[in-house]
Amino acid sequence: MKTYSARPRDVTRAWFVVDATDKVLGRLATEIAARLRGKHKAIYTPHIDTGDFIESPAERPFRGS
């Protein structure tokens, strides 16, 4: 079995709207970073940008620790 390596033309991007209301900043940042890098996808390849787009519409999006 060969190791799969994604190519830029294989990547499909999606938009995710993150509801950041009453979430801790560090956990929110970790969740967003994983989605931006594409680590939640089965086709994740470290040297290819497989991430998605993130939108956080909240005015005051997070709470303190």
Predicted model as a PDB file, atoms N, CA, C, CB and O in Angstrom, pLDDT in the B-factor column:
MODEL        1                                                                  
ATOM      1  N   MET A   1       0.841  -1.168   0.000  1.00 79.00           N  
ATOM      2  CA  MET A   1       0.000   0.000   0.000  1.00 79.00           C  
ATOM      3  C   MET A   1       0.897   1.245   0.000  1.00 79.00           C  
ATOM      4  CB  MET A   1      -0.963  -0.010   1.221  1.00 79.00           C  
ATOM      5  O   MET A   1       1.853   1.327   0.771  1.00 79.00           O  
ATOM      6  N   LYS A   2       0.587   2.187  -0.850  1.00 86.00           N  
ATOM      7  CA  LYS A   2       1.360   3.422  -0.923  1.00 86.00           C  
ATOM      8  C   LYS A   2       0.777   4.466   0.011  1.00 86.00           C  
ATOM      9  CB  LYS A   2       1.397   3.955  -2.359  1.00 86.00           C  
ATOM     10  O   LYS A   2      -0.409   4.440   0.339  1.00 86.00           O  
ATOM     11  N   THR A   3       1.628   5.376   0.429  1.00 84.00           N  
ATOM     12  CA  THR A   3       1.189   6.482   1.275  1.00 84.00           C  
ATOM     13  C   THR A   3       0.540   7.547   0.402  1.00 84.00           C  
ATOM     14  CB  THR A   3       2.377   7.077   2.082  1.00 84.00           C  
ATOM     15  O   THR A   3       1.091   7.942  -0.626  1.00 84.00           O  
ATOM     16  N   TYR A   4      -0.620   8.003   0.815  1.00 82.00           N  
ATOM     17  CA  TYR A   4      -1.332   9.025   0.055  1.00 82.00           C  
ATOM     18  C   TYR A   4      -0.765  10.405   0.376  1.00 82.00           C  
ATOM     19  CB  TYR A   4      -2.845   8.978   0.361  1.00 82.00           C  
ATOM     20  O   TYR A   4      -0.549  10.740   1.540  1.00 82.00           O  
ATOM     21  N   SER A   5      -0.531  11.187  -0.645  1.00 85.00           N  
ATOM     22  CA  SER A   5      -0.073  12.561  -0.488  1.00 85.00           C  
ATOM     23  C   SER A   5      -0.994  13.461  -1.311  1.00 85.00           C  
ATOM     24  CB  SER A   5       1.426  12.720  -0.931  1.00 85.00           C  
ATOM     25  O   SER A   5      -1.074  13.326  -2.532  1.00 85.00           O  
ATOM     26  N   ALA A   6      -1.676  14.368  -0.646  1.00 85.00           N  
ATOM     27  CA  ALA A   6      -2.635  15.240  -1.326  1.00 85.00           C  
ATOM     28  C   ALA A   6      -1.920  16.215  -2.254  1.00 85.00           C  
ATOM     29  CB  ALA A   6      -3.479  16.011  -0.303  1.00 85.00           C  
ATOM     30  O   ALA A   6      -0.801  16.649  -1.978  1.00 85.00           O  
ATOM     31  N   ARG A   7      -2.573  16.545  -3.340  1.00 88.00           N  
ATOM     32  CA  ARG A   7      -2.078  17.565  -4.267  1.00 88.00           C  
ATOM     33  C   ARG A   7      -2.988  18.780  -4.152  1.00 88.00           C  
ATOM     34  CB  ARG A   7      -2.030  17.029  -5.746  1.00 88.00           C  
ATOM     35  O   ARG A   7      -4.140  18.652  -3.740  1.00 88.00           O  
ATOM     36  N   PRO A   8      -2.490  19.943  -4.509  1.00 85.00           N  
ATOM     37  CA  PRO A   8      -3.322  21.153  -4.401  1.00 85.00           C  
ATOM     38  C   PRO A   8      -4.655  21.046  -5.149  1.00 85.00           C  
ATOM     39  CB  PRO A   8      -2.554  22.343  -4.927  1.00 85.00           C  
ATOM     40  O   PRO A   8      -5.647  21.626  -4.707  1.00 85.00           O  
ATOM     41  N   ARG A   9      -4.698  20.334  -6.246  1.00 88.00           N  
ATOM     42  CA  ARG A   9      -5.956  20.218  -6.993  1.00 88.00           C  
ATOM     43  C   ARG A   9      -6.948  19.276  -6.321  1.00 88.00           C  
ATOM     44  CB  ARG A   9      -5.678  19.737  -8.403  1.00 88.00           C  
ATOM     45  O   ARG A   9      -8.132  19.291  -6.661  1.00 88.00           O  
ATOM     46  N   ASP A  10      -6.488  18.449  -5.366  1.00 85.00           N  
ATOM     47  CA  ASP A  10      -7.360  17.520  -4.652  1.00 85.00           C  
ATOM     48  C   ASP A  10      -8.075  18.169  -3.468  1.00 85.00           C  
ATOM     49  CB  ASP A  10      -6.558  16.336  -4.171  1.00 85.00           C  
ATOM     50  O   ASP A  10      -9.008  17.588  -2.913  1.00 85.00           O  
ATOM     51  N   VAL A  11      -7.649  19.349  -3.086  1.00 87.00           N  
ATOM     52  CA  VAL A  11      -8.156  19.995  -1.878  1.00 87.00           C  
ATOM     53  C   VAL A  11      -9.470  20.718  -2.161  1.00 87.00           C  
ATOM     54  CB  VAL A  11      -7.118  20.979  -1.320  1.00 87.00           C  
ATOM     55  O   VAL A  11      -9.571  21.511  -3.098  1.00 87.00           O  
ATOM     56  N   THR A  12     -10.462  20.434  -1.344  1.00 88.00           N  
ATOM     57  CA  THR A  12     -11.717  21.184  -1.402  1.00 88.00           C  
ATOM     58  C   THR A  12     -11.850  21.925  -0.077  1.00 88.00           C  
ATOM     59  CB  THR A  12     -12.963  20.237  -1.668  1.00 88.00           C  
ATOM     60  O   THR A  12     -11.695  21.337   0.994  1.00 88.00           O  
ATOM     61  N   ARG A  13     -12.135  23.199  -0.161  1.00 90.00           N  
ATOM     62  CA  ARG A  13     -12.213  24.032   1.036  1.00 90.00           C  
ATOM     63  C   ARG A  13     -13.671  24.333   1.366  1.00 90.00           C  
ATOM     64  CB  ARG A  13     -11.420  25.344   0.844  1.00 90.00           C  
ATOM     65  O   ARG A  13     -14.521  24.448   0.483  1.00 90.00           O  
ATOM     66  N   ALA A  14     -13.928  24.453   2.640  1.00 91.00           N  
ATOM     67  CA  ALA A  14     -15.267  24.777   3.115  1.00 91.00           C  
ATOM     68  C   ALA A  14     -15.183  25.979   4.044  1.00 91.00           C  
ATOM     69  CB  ALA A  14     -15.916  23.563   3.837  1.00 91.00           C  
ATOM     70  O   ALA A  14     -14.117  26.302   4.569  1.00 91.00           O  
ATOM     71  N   TRP A  15     -16.313  26.631   4.238  1.00 94.00           N  
ATOM     72  CA  TRP A  15     -16.401  27.737   5.188  1.00 94.00           C  
ATOM     73  C   TRP A  15     -16.991  27.221   6.484  1.00 94.00           C  
ATOM     74  CB  TRP A  15     -17.253  28.906   4.621  1.00 94.00           C  
ATOM     75  O   TRP A  15     -18.001  26.517   6.473  1.00 94.00           O  
ATOM     76  N   PHE A  16     -16.360  27.568   7.615  1.00 92.00           N  
ATOM     77  CA  PHE A  16     -16.867  27.215   8.932  1.00 92.00           C  
ATOM     78  C   PHE A  16     -17.126  28.485   9.708  1.00 92.00           C  
ATOM     79  CB  PHE A  16     -15.880  26.297   9.689  1.00 92.00           C  
ATOM     80  O   PHE A  16     -16.265  29.362   9.779  1.00 92.00           O  
ATOM     81  N   VAL A  17     -18.297  28.588  10.285  1.00 91.00           N  
ATOM     82  CA  VAL A  17     -18.641  29.716  11.148  1.00 91.00           C  
ATOM     83  C   VAL A  17     -18.512  29.220  12.582  1.00 91.00           C  
ATOM     84  CB  VAL A  17     -20.097  30.272  10.849  1.00 91.00           C  
ATOM     85  O   VAL A  17     -19.199  28.286  12.993  1.00 91.00           O  
ATOM     86  N   VAL A  18     -17.626  29.856  13.333  1.00 88.00           N  
ATOM     87  CA  VAL A  18     -17.347  29.440  14.705  1.00 88.00           C  
ATOM     88  C   VAL A  18     -18.093  30.354  15.665  1.00 88.00           C  
ATOM     89  CB  VAL A  18     -15.821  29.463  14.998  1.00 88.00           C  
ATOM     90  O   VAL A  18     -17.915  31.572  15.646  1.00 88.00           O  
ATOM     91  N   ASP A  19     -18.931  29.754  16.503  1.00 84.00           N  
ATOM     92  CA  ASP A  19     -19.615  30.516  17.538  1.00 84.00           C  
ATOM     93  C   ASP A  19     -18.690  30.566  18.745  1.00 84.00           C  
ATOM     94  CB  ASP A  19     -21.010  29.882  17.905  1.00 84.00           C  
ATOM     95  O   ASP A  19     -18.573  29.589  19.486  1.00 84.00           O  
ATOM     96  N   ALA A  20     -18.033  31.703  18.941  1.00 81.00           N  
ATOM     97  CA  ALA A  20     -17.017  31.833  19.977  1.00 81.00           C  
ATOM     98  C   ALA A  20     -17.570  32.381  21.288  1.00 81.00           C  
ATOM     99  CB  ALA A  20     -15.910  32.721  19.490  1.00 81.00           C  
ATOM    100  O   ALA A  20     -16.802  32.664  22.208  1.00 81.00           O  
ATOM    101  N   THR A  21     -18.860  32.531  21.386  1.00 81.00           N  
ATOM    102  CA  THR A  21     -19.463  33.089  22.585  1.00 81.00           C  
ATOM    103  C   THR A  21     -19.213  32.181  23.782  1.00 81.00           C  
ATOM    104  CB  THR A  21     -20.965  33.303  22.381  1.00 81.00           C  
ATOM    105  O   THR A  21     -19.506  30.986  23.742  1.00 81.00           O  
ATOM    106  N   ASP A  22     -18.671  32.758  24.839  1.00 81.00           N  
ATOM    107  CA  ASP A  22     -18.400  32.067  26.099  1.00 81.00           C  
ATOM    108  C   ASP A  22     -17.461  30.876  25.962  1.00 81.00           C  
ATOM    109  CB  ASP A  22     -19.684  31.607  26.697  1.00 81.00           C  
ATOM    110  O   ASP A  22     -17.601  29.897  26.696  1.00 81.00           O  
ATOM    111  N   LYS A  23     -16.510  30.938  25.040  1.00 83.00           N  
ATOM    112  CA  LYS A  23     -15.491  29.897  24.929  1.00 83.00           C  
ATOM    113  C   LYS A  23     -14.162  30.466  25.412  1.00 83.00           C  
ATOM    114  CB  LYS A  23     -15.376  29.371  23.461  1.00 83.00           C  
ATOM    115  O   LYS A  23     -13.889  31.655  25.247  1.00 83.00           O  
ATOM    116  N   VAL A  24     -13.355  29.623  25.997  1.00 85.00           N  
ATOM    117  CA  VAL A  24     -12.041  30.028  26.481  1.00 85.00           C  
ATOM    118  C   VAL A  24     -11.128  30.273  25.273  1.00 85.00           C  
ATOM    119  CB  VAL A  24     -11.433  28.944  27.436  1.00 85.00           C  
ATOM    120  O   VAL A  24     -11.129  29.493  24.321  1.00 85.00           O  
ATOM    121  N   LEU A  25     -10.359  31.350  25.317  1.00 84.00           N  
ATOM    122  CA  LEU A  25      -9.542  31.771  24.180  1.00 84.00           C  
ATOM    123  C   LEU A  25      -8.572  30.690  23.713  1.00 84.00           C  
ATOM    124  CB  LEU A  25      -8.771  33.016  24.539  1.00 84.00           C  
ATOM    125  O   LEU A  25      -8.466  30.451  22.510  1.00 84.00           O  
ATOM    126  N   GLY A  26      -7.872  30.038  24.614  1.00 88.00           N  
ATOM    127  CA  GLY A  26      -6.885  29.028  24.231  1.00 88.00           C  
ATOM    128  C   GLY A  26      -7.497  27.837  23.524  1.00 88.00           C  
ATOM    129  O   GLY A  26      -6.960  27.361  22.524  1.00 88.00           O  
ATOM    130  N   ARG A  27      -8.610  27.356  24.035  1.00 88.00           N  
ATOM    131  CA  ARG A  27      -9.279  26.207  23.402  1.00 88.00           C  
ATOM    132  C   ARG A  27      -9.861  26.589  22.047  1.00 88.00           C  
ATOM    133  CB  ARG A  27     -10.392  25.661  24.314  1.00 88.00           C  
ATOM    134  O   ARG A  27      -9.838  25.796  21.106  1.00 88.00           O  
ATOM    135  N   LEU A  28     -10.378  27.798  21.958  1.00 87.00           N  
ATOM    136  CA  LEU A  28     -10.909  28.283  20.692  1.00 87.00           C  
ATOM    137  C   LEU A  28      -9.791  28.403  19.654  1.00 87.00           C  
ATOM    138  CB  LEU A  28     -11.611  29.641  20.887  1.00 87.00           C  
ATOM    139  O   LEU A  28      -9.963  28.016  18.498  1.00 87.00           O  
ATOM    140  N   ALA A  29      -8.652  28.939  20.076  1.00 89.00           N  
ATOM    141  CA  ALA A  29      -7.516  29.089  19.168  1.00 89.00           C  
ATOM    142  C   ALA A  29      -7.005  27.737  18.674  1.00 89.00           C  
ATOM    143  CB  ALA A  29      -6.387  29.849  19.858  1.00 89.00           C  
ATOM    144  O   ALA A  29      -6.631  27.603  17.509  1.00 89.00           O  
ATOM    145  N   THR A  30      -6.987  26.745  19.546  1.00 92.00           N  
ATOM    146  CA  THR A  30      -6.539  25.405  19.165  1.00 92.00           C  
ATOM    147  C   THR A  30      -7.482  24.782  18.150  1.00 92.00           C  
ATOM    148  CB  THR A  30      -6.429  24.507  20.397  1.00 92.00           C  
ATOM    149  O   THR A  30      -7.042  24.174  17.174  1.00 92.00           O  
ATOM    150  N   GLU A  31      -8.766  24.932  18.379  1.00 91.00           N  
ATOM    151  CA  GLU A  31      -9.773  24.392  17.456  1.00 91.00           C  
ATOM    152  C   GLU A  31      -9.676  25.059  16.086  1.00 91.00           C  
ATOM    153  CB  GLU A  31     -11.187  24.582  18.033  1.00 91.00           C  
ATOM    154  O   GLU A  31      -9.730  24.385  15.057  1.00 91.00           O  
ATOM    155  N   ILE A  32      -9.535  26.372  16.077  1.00 90.00           N  
ATOM    156  CA  ILE A  32      -9.441  27.115  14.815  1.00 90.00           C  
ATOM    157  C   ILE A  32      -8.148  26.775  14.082  1.00 90.00           C  
ATOM    158  CB  ILE A  32      -9.519  28.631  15.073  1.00 90.00           C  
ATOM    159  O   ILE A  32      -8.157  26.614  12.861  1.00 90.00           O  
ATOM    160  N   ALA A  33      -7.032  26.664  14.811  1.00 92.00           N  
ATOM    161  CA  ALA A  33      -5.747  26.346  14.180  1.00 92.00           C  
ATOM    162  C   ALA A  33      -5.771  24.987  13.490  1.00 92.00           C  
ATOM    163  CB  ALA A  33      -4.633  26.375  15.217  1.00 92.00           C  
ATOM    164  O   ALA A  33      -5.217  24.829  12.402  1.00 92.00           O  
ATOM    165  N   ALA A  34      -6.405  24.015  14.118  1.00 92.00           N  
ATOM    166  CA  ALA A  34      -6.497  22.675  13.512  1.00 92.00           C  
ATOM    167  C   ALA A  34      -7.306  22.726  12.223  1.00 92.00           C  
ATOM    168  CB  ALA A  34      -7.136  21.669  14.499  1.00 92.00           C  
ATOM    169  O   ALA A  34      -6.950  22.069  11.244  1.00 92.00           O  
ATOM    170  N   ARG A  35      -8.384  23.491  12.210  1.00 91.00           N  
ATOM    171  CA  ARG A  35      -9.204  23.618  10.991  1.00 91.00           C  
ATOM    172  C   ARG A  35      -8.459  24.387   9.897  1.00 91.00           C  
ATOM    173  CB  ARG A  35     -10.539  24.326  11.313  1.00 91.00           C  
ATOM    174  O   ARG A  35      -8.563  24.048   8.718  1.00 91.00           O  
ATOM    175  N   LEU A  36      -7.702  25.431  10.288  1.00 91.00           N  
ATOM    176  CA  LEU A  36      -6.962  26.203   9.296  1.00 91.00           C  
ATOM    177  C   LEU A  36      -5.867  25.363   8.631  1.00 91.00           C  
ATOM    178  CB  LEU A  36      -6.349  27.442   9.947  1.00 91.00           C  
ATOM    179  O   LEU A  36      -5.593  25.530   7.442  1.00 91.00           O  
ATOM    180  N   ARG A  37      -5.252  24.474   9.383  1.00 90.00           N  
ATOM    181  CA  ARG A  37      -4.205  23.613   8.833  1.00 90.00           C  
ATOM    182  C   ARG A  37      -4.767  22.419   8.080  1.00 90.00           C  
ATOM    183  CB  ARG A  37      -3.302  23.131   9.938  1.00 90.00           C  
ATOM    184  O   ARG A  37      -4.083  21.855   7.226  1.00 90.00           O  
ATOM    185  N   GLY A  38      -5.995  22.025   8.378  1.00 89.00           N  
ATOM    186  CA  GLY A  38      -6.613  20.895   7.694  1.00 89.00           C  
ATOM    187  C   GLY A  38      -6.405  19.574   8.394  1.00 89.00           C  
ATOM    188  O   GLY A  38      -6.586  18.522   7.780  1.00 89.00           O  
ATOM    189  N   LYS A  39      -6.030  19.594   9.663  1.00 90.00           N  
ATOM    190  CA  LYS A  39      -5.755  18.355  10.388  1.00 90.00           C  
ATOM    191  C   LYS A  39      -7.004  17.522  10.652  1.00 90.00           C  
ATOM    192  CB  LYS A  39      -5.085  18.672  11.692  1.00 90.00           C  
ATOM    193  O   LYS A  39      -6.891  16.354  11.026  1.00 90.00           O  
ATOM    194  N   HIS A  40      -8.174  18.087  10.469  1.00 89.00           N  
ATOM    195  CA  HIS A  40      -9.403  17.341  10.686  1.00 89.00           C  
ATOM    196  C   HIS A  40      -9.804  16.526   9.457  1.00 89.00           C  
ATOM    197  CB  HIS A  40     -10.521  18.289  11.064  1.00 89.00           C  
ATOM    198  O   HIS A  40     -10.782  15.780   9.508  1.00 89.00           O  
ATOM    199  N   LYS A  41      -9.077  16.655   8.376  1.00 88.00           N  
ATOM    200  CA  LYS A  41      -9.406  15.953   7.137  1.00 88.00           C  
ATOM    201  C   LYS A  41      -8.575  14.679   6.985  1.00 88.00           C  
ATOM    202  CB  LYS A  41      -9.183  16.871   5.931  1.00 88.00           C  
ATOM    203  O   LYS A  41      -7.447  14.593   7.470  1.00 88.00           O  
ATOM    204  N   ALA A  42      -9.150  13.711   6.313  1.00 86.00           N  
ATOM    205  CA  ALA A  42      -8.439  12.453   6.071  1.00 86.00           C  
ATOM    206  C   ALA A  42      -7.303  12.633   5.071  1.00 86.00           C  
ATOM    207  CB  ALA A  42      -9.409  11.388   5.566  1.00 86.00           C  
ATOM    208  O   ALA A  42      -6.373  11.827   5.053  1.00 86.00           O  
ATOM    209  N   ILE A  43      -7.358  13.669   4.241  1.00 85.00           N  
ATOM    210  CA  ILE A  43      -6.320  13.889   3.229  1.00 85.00           C  
ATOM    211  C   ILE A  43      -5.225  14.837   3.708  1.00 85.00           C  
ATOM    212  CB  ILE A  43      -6.943  14.438   1.962  1.00 85.00           C  
ATOM    213  O   ILE A  43      -4.472  15.362   2.888  1.00 85.00           O  
ATOM    214  N   TYR A  44      -5.119  15.069   5.021  1.00 87.00           N  
ATOM    215  CA  TYR A  44      -4.133  15.995   5.559  1.00 87.00           C  
ATOM    216  C   TYR A  44      -2.725  15.602   5.110  1.00 87.00           C  
ATOM    217  CB  TYR A  44      -4.215  16.036   7.092  1.00 87.00           C  
ATOM    218  O   TYR A  44      -2.299  14.459   5.275  1.00 87.00           O  
ATOM    219  N   THR A  45      -2.021  16.570   4.544  1.00 87.00           N  
ATOM    220  CA  THR A  45      -0.626  16.419   4.156  1.00 87.00           C  
ATOM    221  C   THR A  45       0.106  17.650   4.674  1.00 87.00           C  
ATOM    222  CB  THR A  45      -0.461  16.254   2.591  1.00 87.00           C  
ATOM    223  O   THR A  45      -0.293  18.768   4.348  1.00 87.00           O  
ATOM    224  N   PRO A  46       1.163  17.487   5.469  1.00 87.00           N  
ATOM    225  CA  PRO A  46       1.799  18.627   6.136  1.00 87.00           C  
ATOM    226  C   PRO A  46       2.300  19.737   5.207  1.00 87.00           C  
ATOM    227  CB  PRO A  46       2.937  18.135   6.939  1.00 87.00           C  
ATOM    228  O   PRO A  46       2.229  20.910   5.573  1.00 87.00           O  
ATOM    229  N   HIS A  47       2.795  19.404   4.035  1.00 88.00           N  
ATOM    230  CA  HIS A  47       3.381  20.426   3.163  1.00 88.00           C  
ATOM    231  C   HIS A  47       2.381  21.039   2.172  1.00 88.00           C  
ATOM    232  CB  HIS A  47       4.533  19.828   2.398  1.00 88.00           C  
ATOM    233  O   HIS A  47       2.762  21.891   1.369  1.00 88.00           O  
ATOM    234  N   ILE A  48       1.129  20.628   2.217  1.00 88.00           N  
ATOM    235  CA  ILE A  48       0.078  21.179   1.347  1.00 88.00           C  
ATOM    236  C   ILE A  48      -0.968  21.866   2.229  1.00 88.00           C  
ATOM    237  CB  ILE A  48      -0.585  20.048   0.460  1.00 88.00           C  
ATOM    238  O   ILE A  48      -1.358  21.343   3.273  1.00 88.00           O  
ATOM    239  N   ASP A  49      -1.412  23.042   1.792  1.00 87.00           N  
ATOM    240  CA  ASP A  49      -2.439  23.773   2.538  1.00 87.00           C  
ATOM    241  C   ASP A  49      -3.797  23.124   2.278  1.00 87.00           C  
ATOM    242  CB  ASP A  49      -2.460  25.286   2.135  1.00 87.00           C  
ATOM    243  O   ASP A  49      -4.428  23.381   1.253  1.00 87.00           O  
ATOM    244  N   THR A  50      -4.242  22.284   3.210  1.00 88.00           N  
ATOM    245  CA  THR A  50      -5.516  21.576   3.062  1.00 88.00           C  
ATOM    246  C   THR A  50      -6.591  22.159   3.973  1.00 88.00           C  
ATOM    247  CB  THR A  50      -5.333  20.089   3.363  1.00 88.00           C  
ATOM    248  O   THR A  50      -7.656  21.562   4.134  1.00 88.00           O  
ATOM    249  N   GLY A  51      -6.325  23.309   4.563  1.00 90.00           N  
ATOM    250  CA  GLY A  51      -7.231  23.893   5.543  1.00 90.00           C  
ATOM    251  C   GLY A  51      -8.475  24.517   4.957  1.00 90.00           C  
ATOM    252  O   GLY A  51      -8.613  24.666   3.743  1.00 90.00           O  
ATOM    253  N   ASP A  52      -9.379  24.877   5.853  1.00 90.00           N  
ATOM    254  CA  ASP A  52     -10.639  25.492   5.481  1.00 90.00           C  
ATOM    255  C   ASP A  52     -10.645  26.969   5.876  1.00 90.00           C  
ATOM    256  CB  ASP A  52     -11.812  24.750   6.140  1.00 90.00           C  
ATOM    257  O   ASP A  52      -9.713  27.461   6.513  1.00 90.00           O  
ATOM    258  N   PHE A  53     -11.703  27.657   5.489  1.00 93.00           N  
ATOM    259  CA  PHE A  53     -11.869  29.064   5.840  1.00 93.00           C  
ATOM    260  C   PHE A  53     -12.683  29.151   7.129  1.00 93.00           C  
ATOM    261  CB  PHE A  53     -12.561  29.858   4.684  1.00 93.00           C  
ATOM    262  O   PHE A  53     -13.618  28.376   7.331  1.00 93.00           O  
ATOM    263  N   ILE A  54     -12.327  30.095   7.997  1.00 92.00           N  
ATOM    264  CA  ILE A  54     -12.981  30.259   9.293  1.00 92.00           C  
ATOM    265  C   ILE A  54     -13.542  31.663   9.397  1.00 92.00           C  
ATOM    266  CB  ILE A  54     -11.999  29.976  10.455  1.00 92.00           C  
ATOM    267  O   ILE A  54     -12.895  32.631   8.998  1.00 92.00           O  
ATOM    268  N   GLU A  55     -14.749  31.771   9.936  1.00 90.00           N  
ATOM    269  CA  GLU A  55     -15.358  33.066  10.202  1.00 90.00           C  
ATOM    270  C   GLU A  55     -15.913  33.038  11.621  1.00 90.00           C  
ATOM    271  CB  GLU A  55     -16.479  33.400   9.158  1.00 90.00           C  
ATOM    272  O   GLU A  55     -16.599  32.095  12.015  1.00 90.00           O  
ATOM    273  N   SER A  56     -15.606  34.080  12.376  1.00 82.00           N  
ATOM    274  CA  SER A  56     -16.107  34.201  13.739  1.00 82.00           C  
ATOM    275  C   SER A  56     -16.799  35.554  13.865  1.00 82.00           C  
ATOM    276  CB  SER A  56     -14.951  34.051  14.791  1.00 82.00           C  
ATOM    277  O   SER A  56     -16.131  36.560  14.103  1.00 82.00           O  
ATOM    278  N   PRO A  57     -18.107  35.601  13.714  1.00 79.00           N  
ATOM    279  CA  PRO A  57     -18.822  36.875  13.650  1.00 79.00           C  
ATOM    280  C   PRO A  57     -19.091  37.543  14.983  1.00 79.00           C  
ATOM    281  CB  PRO A  57     -20.097  36.672  12.971  1.00 79.00           C  
ATOM    282  O   PRO A  57     -19.634  38.648  14.998  1.00 79.00           O  
ATOM    283  N   ALA A  58     -18.739  36.927  16.103  1.00 70.00           N  
ATOM    284  CA  ALA A  58     -19.076  37.479  17.407  1.00 70.00           C  
ATOM    285  C   ALA A  58     -18.304  38.785  17.681  1.00 70.00           C  
ATOM    286  CB  ALA A  58     -18.781  36.446  18.504  1.00 70.00           C  
ATOM    287  O   ALA A  58     -17.137  38.920  17.313  1.00 70.00           O  
ATOM    288  N   GLU A  59     -18.970  39.715  18.318  1.00 68.00           N  
ATOM    289  CA  GLU A  59     -18.354  41.001  18.633  1.00 68.00           C  
ATOM    290  C   GLU A  59     -17.338  40.838  19.765  1.00 68.00           C  
ATOM    291  CB  GLU A  59     -19.431  42.040  19.021  1.00 68.00           C  
ATOM    292  O   GLU A  59     -16.202  41.298  19.648  1.00 68.00           O  
ATOM    293  N   ARG A  60     -17.735  40.197  20.838  1.00 66.00           N  
ATOM    294  CA  ARG A  60     -16.825  39.861  21.936  1.00 66.00           C  
ATOM    295  C   ARG A  60     -16.800  38.333  21.966  1.00 66.00           C  
ATOM    296  CB  ARG A  60     -17.294  40.495  23.348  1.00 66.00           C  
ATOM    297  O   ARG A  60     -17.608  37.710  22.655  1.00 66.00           O  
ATOM    298  N   PRO A  61     -15.875  37.734  21.221  1.00 60.00           N  
ATOM    299  CA  PRO A  61     -15.987  36.318  20.939  1.00 60.00           C  
ATOM    300  C   PRO A  61     -15.576  35.336  22.021  1.00 60.00           C  
ATOM    301  CB  PRO A  61     -15.219  36.042  19.791  1.00 60.00           C  
ATOM    302  O   PRO A  61     -15.891  34.152  21.904  1.00 60.00           O  
ATOM    303  N   PHE A  62     -14.885  35.772  23.071  1.00 65.00           N  
ATOM    304  CA  PHE A  62     -14.385  34.779  24.012  1.00 65.00           C  
ATOM    305  C   PHE A  62     -14.435  35.325  25.432  1.00 65.00           C  
ATOM    306  CB  PHE A  62     -12.953  34.361  23.648  1.00 65.00           C  
ATOM    307  O   PHE A  62     -14.643  36.516  25.662  1.00 65.00           O  
ATOM    308  N   ARG A  63     -14.241  34.427  26.356  1.00 69.00           N  
ATOM    309  CA  ARG A  63     -14.181  34.845  27.763  1.00 69.00           C  
ATOM    310  C   ARG A  63     -12.788  34.597  28.282  1.00 69.00           C  
ATOM    311  CB  ARG A  63     -15.230  34.094  28.630  1.00 69.00           C  
ATOM    312  O   ARG A  63     -12.033  33.813  27.707  1.00 69.00           O  
ATOM    313  N   GLY A  64     -12.442  35.264  29.373  1.00 65.00           N  
ATOM    314  CA  GLY A  64     -11.128  35.109  29.976  1.00 65.00           C  
ATOM    315  C   GLY A  64     -10.981  33.750  30.627  1.00 65.00           C  
ATOM    316  O   GLY A  64     -11.942  32.986  30.717  1.00 65.00           O  
ATOM    317  N   SER A  65      -9.808  33.459  31.069  1.00 59.00           N  
ATOM    318  CA  SER A  65      -9.538  32.157  31.688  1.00 59.00           C  
ATOM    319  C   SER A  65     -10.117  32.123  33.056  1.00 59.00           C  
ATOM    320  CB  SER A  65      -8.046  31.860  31.745  1.00 59.00           C  
ATOM    321  O   SER A  65     -10.001  31.114  33.751  1.00 59.00           O  
TER     322      SER A  65                                                      
ENDMDL                                                                          
END                                                                             
